[in-house]
Amino acid sequence: MKHSIPTVLTIAGTDPTGGAGIQADLKTFQEREVYGMSVVTSIVAQNTVGVQDVEHLPADFIQKQIESVLVDISPDVIKTGMIATSEMMVIIAEAIDKYSIPYVIDPVMVAKSGDHLMDVNSKQTMIDRLLPLATVVTPNIPEAEVLLSESIESVAEAEDAARRIVHELGANAAVVKGGHHVNDEAVDVLYDGAGIHRFPTARINTKHTHGTGCTYSAVIAAELAKGNSVYDAVKTAKLFITDAIRYSLKLGKGNGPTNHWGYRLQGLPKRNRRIFQ
């Protein structure tokens, strides 16, 4: 069914402080003018400092949430974030395969604080069941290293990793995000099955980057739901997240959240942007 407005379903864990997870996804969808829906996989007690505790929802209840959405408002795109167990992944993969919905996967494995968000048995299930269904997969450098079991030390190696994720692991396209490389530029690389595309930006000196991966992949999902190409979706996501980091919010005692309306601050007089400097 075609809707009057593009629709996106996020399947992920929560962040009660609002910077990451489902909360960040829904904020992003709203900013990108698509209708956002959500299925909760895990209730996470976390903040800008770290993860204090996690409660995973029963897999059969996750399945019921997914079915409730898909039989009523079939989304134009599904996006996943934190999926902690193999059982959850199998249920999600079956739904995506059954309904043939374009799929963006943010392979969330470790929180910004270093806390692990996936059990040790789930990596292979992600590779076997979810990546072959992915329209786009968006690992950062550490996540790409885990998926491929190799280190990535340069932009050229990131490009090779993106190619391998497509040709060896089965994703349709892969974005390897370069924010973890220590140099003057943050270079993200997209391999779309036909060629490599680089998206460089100057590195922004801030620790307030909580929720960047969630927000980045949510923009891609929103833009795909509007009918844009993978290249254009990634280009928009890179611009959006750069402004979200540039005007990030100094909230909390740790790594503060990105600013989901940061892109709207470009071009405003400095006096209107002073709280973000």
C-alpha positions as CSV (number, residue, x, y, z in Angstrom):
1,M,0.0,0.0,0.0
2,K,1.3,3.5,-0.9
3,H,0.8,6.1,1.7
4,S,0.4,9.9,1.4
5,I,3.6,10.3,3.5
6,P,6.7,8.2,3.5
7,T,6.9,5.8,6.4
8,V,9.8,4.2,8.2
9,L,9.9,1.6,11.0
10,T,12.8,1.5,13.4
11,I,13.5,-1.7,15.4
12,A,16.0,-1.0,18.1
13,G,16.7,-0.5,21.8
14,T,15.9,2.6,23.9
15,D,17.8,5.5,25.4
16,P,15.9,7.2,28.2
17,T,18.1,10.3,27.8
18,G,17.0,10.7,24.2
19,G,20.3,10.8,22.4
20,A,20.5,7.4,20.8
21,G,18.4,4.4,20.0
22,I,14.7,4.6,19.1
23,Q,14.4,8.1,20.5
24,A,17.1,9.4,18.2
25,D,15.5,7.6,15.2
26,L,12.1,9.1,15.8
27,K,13.6,12.6,16.2
28,T,15.5,12.1,12.9
29,F,12.4,10.9,11.0
30,Q,10.5,13.9,12.2
31,E,13.2,16.3,11.0
32,R,13.4,14.5,7.6
33,E,9.6,14.7,7.3
34,V,8.7,11.0,7.2
35,Y,6.3,9.2,9.5
36,G,8.2,7.2,12.1
37,M,7.1,4.0,13.8
38,S,9.0,1.9,16.3
39,V,9.4,-1.6,17.7
40,V,11.4,-1.9,20.9
41,T,13.8,-4.8,21.2
42,S,15.5,-3.9,24.5
43,I,14.9,-1.5,27.4
44,V,18.3,0.1,28.1
45,A,19.1,2.0,31.2
46,Q,21.8,4.4,29.8
47,N,22.8,8.0,29.7
48,T,25.7,10.1,28.4
49,V,28.1,8.3,30.8
50,G,27.4,4.7,29.9
51,V,25.0,1.8,30.1
52,Q,23.8,0.9,33.5
53,D,21.5,-2.1,32.7
54,V,19.6,-3.8,29.9
55,E,16.4,-5.8,29.8
56,H,15.7,-7.6,26.5
57,L,12.1,-8.1,25.5
58,P,10.9,-11.6,24.8
59,A,11.4,-12.5,21.2
60,D,7.8,-13.5,20.7
61,F,6.7,-10.1,21.9
62,I,9.1,-8.4,19.5
63,Q,7.5,-10.5,16.8
64,K,4.0,-9.4,17.8
65,Q,5.1,-5.7,17.7
66,I,6.5,-6.2,14.2
67,E,3.3,-7.9,12.9
68,S,1.1,-5.3,14.5
69,V,2.9,-2.7,12.3
70,L,3.3,-4.6,9.1
71,V,-0.3,-5.8,8.8
72,D,-1.6,-2.3,9.3
73,I,0.9,0.4,8.1
74,S,3.5,-1.4,5.9
75,P,6.6,0.8,6.1
76,D,8.4,2.0,3.0
77,V,11.7,1.2,4.8
78,I,12.7,-0.7,7.9
79,K,15.8,0.3,9.9
80,T,17.4,-1.7,12.7
81,G,19.7,-0.6,15.5
82,M,20.4,-2.6,18.6
83,I,19.4,-6.2,18.2
84,A,21.0,-8.1,21.1
85,T,20.3,-11.8,20.4
86,S,20.3,-14.2,17.5
87,E,16.6,-15.1,18.2
88,M,15.6,-11.5,17.7
89,M,17.6,-11.3,14.5
90,V,15.9,-14.4,13.0
91,I,12.5,-13.0,13.7
92,I,13.4,-9.6,12.1
93,A,15.0,-11.3,9.1
94,E,11.9,-13.5,8.5
95,A,9.6,-10.4,8.6
96,I,11.8,-8.4,6.2
97,D,12.1,-11.3,3.8
98,K,8.3,-12.1,4.0
99,Y,7.2,-8.5,3.2
100,S,10.2,-7.6,0.9
101,I,10.8,-4.2,2.5
102,P,13.9,-2.2,1.8
103,Y,16.2,-2.4,4.8
104,V,18.9,-0.3,6.5
105,I,21.0,-2.0,9.2
106,D,23.0,-0.1,11.7
107,P,25.1,-3.0,13.1
108,V,25.1,-1.7,16.7
109,M,27.6,-3.8,18.7
110,V,29.2,-1.4,21.2
111,A,27.9,1.8,22.8
112,K,29.9,5.0,22.6
113,S,30.9,4.4,26.2
114,G,32.4,1.0,25.3
115,D,29.6,-1.1,26.7
116,H,28.8,-4.2,24.6
117,L,25.2,-4.3,23.3
118,M,25.2,-7.7,21.5
119,D,25.8,-11.2,22.9
120,V,28.7,-13.2,21.7
121,N,26.6,-15.5,19.5
122,S,24.9,-12.9,17.5
123,K,27.7,-11.7,15.1
124,Q,27.4,-14.7,12.9
125,T,23.6,-14.6,12.8
126,M,23.8,-10.9,11.7
127,I,26.2,-11.9,9.0
128,D,24.2,-14.9,7.8
129,R,20.6,-13.7,8.2
130,L,20.5,-9.9,8.1
131,L,23.3,-8.6,6.0
132,P,22.1,-10.4,2.8
133,L,18.8,-8.6,3.2
134,A,20.3,-5.1,3.6
135,T,19.7,-2.3,1.2
136,V,22.4,-0.4,3.1
137,V,24.6,-1.4,6.1
138,T,26.3,1.4,8.0
139,P,29.2,0.2,10.2
140,N,31.7,2.5,11.8
141,I,35.3,1.4,11.7
142,P,35.2,-0.8,14.8
143,E,32.0,-2.5,13.7
144,A,33.4,-3.1,10.2
145,E,36.5,-4.6,11.8
146,V,34.4,-7.0,13.8
147,L,32.3,-8.0,10.8
148,L,35.3,-8.7,8.7
149,S,37.7,-9.9,11.5
150,E,40.4,-7.5,10.2
151,S,41.9,-4.1,11.2
152,I,41.1,-1.0,9.1
153,E,43.8,1.7,9.3
154,S,43.2,3.9,6.3
155,V,40.6,5.2,3.9
156,A,41.8,2.8,1.3
157,E,41.3,-0.1,3.7
158,A,37.8,1.3,4.5
159,E,37.0,1.2,0.8
160,D,38.2,-2.4,0.6
161,A,36.1,-3.2,3.7
162,A,33.0,-1.7,2.0
163,R,33.6,-3.8,-1.1
164,R,34.0,-7.0,1.0
165,I,30.8,-6.4,3.0
166,V,28.9,-6.2,-0.3
167,H,30.7,-9.0,-2.3
168,E,31.4,-11.4,0.5
169,L,28.7,-10.7,3.1
170,G,25.8,-10.0,0.7
171,A,24.7,-6.5,1.5
172,N,23.4,-4.4,-1.5
173,A,25.5,-1.4,-0.4
174,A,27.8,-0.5,2.5
175,V,28.9,2.7,4.1
176,V,32.0,2.5,6.3
177,K,32.1,5.6,8.5
178,G,35.5,7.1,9.2
179,G,34.8,9.1,12.3
180,H,37.1,6.8,14.4
181,H,40.2,7.5,12.3
182,V,42.5,10.1,13.9
183,N,43.2,12.6,11.2
184,D,42.0,16.0,10.0
185,E,39.1,14.6,8.0
186,A,36.3,12.3,8.7
187,V,35.9,10.3,5.5
188,D,32.9,8.0,5.0
189,V,33.0,5.6,2.1
190,L,30.1,4.2,0.2
191,Y,30.3,1.1,-2.0
192,D,27.0,0.7,-3.9
193,G,27.9,-2.4,-5.9
194,A,29.1,-0.3,-8.8
195,G,31.7,2.1,-7.5
196,I,33.2,3.8,-4.5
197,H,32.1,7.2,-3.3
198,R,33.9,9.3,-0.7
199,F,32.2,11.7,1.7
200,P,34.9,13.8,3.4
201,T,34.3,16.5,6.0
202,A,36.6,18.4,8.3
203,R,36.8,16.8,11.8
204,I,34.9,18.6,14.5
205,N,36.6,18.7,17.8
206,T,33.9,17.6,20.3
207,K,33.2,14.7,22.5
208,H,29.5,15.3,22.2
209,T,28.7,12.6,19.6
210,H,26.3,10.3,21.5
211,G,23.8,8.8,19.0
212,T,25.7,9.6,15.8
213,G,25.4,6.1,14.3
214,C,21.6,5.9,15.0
215,T,21.0,9.3,13.6
216,Y,23.1,8.8,10.5
217,S,21.4,5.5,9.5
218,A,17.9,7.0,10.3
219,V,18.5,9.7,7.8
220,I,19.5,7.2,5.2
221,A,16.3,5.2,5.9
222,A,14.2,8.4,5.7
223,E,15.7,9.4,2.4
224,L,15.2,6.0,0.9
225,A,11.6,6.1,2.0
226,K,11.2,9.3,0.0
227,G,12.4,7.4,-3.1
228,N,15.9,8.8,-3.2
229,S,18.9,6.8,-4.4
230,V,21.4,5.2,-2.0
231,Y,24.0,7.7,-3.0
232,D,21.8,10.7,-2.4
233,A,20.5,9.3,0.9
234,V,24.1,8.8,2.2
235,K,25.1,12.3,0.9
236,T,22.1,13.8,2.8
237,A,23.0,11.8,5.9
238,K,26.6,13.0,5.9
239,L,25.5,16.6,5.7
240,F,22.9,16.1,8.4
241,I,25.1,14.4,10.9
242,T,28.0,16.9,10.3
243,D,25.7,19.7,11.4
244,A,24.3,17.6,14.2
245,I,27.8,17.2,15.5
246,R,28.9,20.8,14.8
247,Y,26.0,22.1,17.0
248,S,26.0,19.1,19.4
249,L,24.3,19.6,22.8
250,K,26.4,19.9,25.9
251,L,24.0,17.9,28.0
252,G,24.9,15.3,30.7
253,K,28.2,14.4,32.4
254,G,29.6,12.3,29.6
255,N,29.4,12.3,25.8
256,G,26.5,14.6,25.1
257,P,24.0,14.0,22.2
258,T,24.0,15.3,18.7
259,N,21.6,18.0,17.7
260,H,18.8,16.8,15.5
261,W,17.9,20.3,14.4
262,G,21.5,21.4,13.9
263,Y,21.1,21.6,10.1
264,R,18.6,24.4,10.6
265,L,21.2,26.5,12.4
266,Q,23.4,26.9,9.3
267,G,23.2,30.5,8.0
268,L,21.8,31.9,11.2
269,P,23.7,34.9,12.8
270,K,26.2,33.7,15.4
271,R,24.2,35.3,18.2
272,N,21.4,32.9,17.5
273,R,23.8,29.9,17.6
274,R,25.9,30.9,20.7
275,I,24.6,28.2,23.0
276,F,26.1,25.6,20.6
277,Q,29.6,27.1,20.3
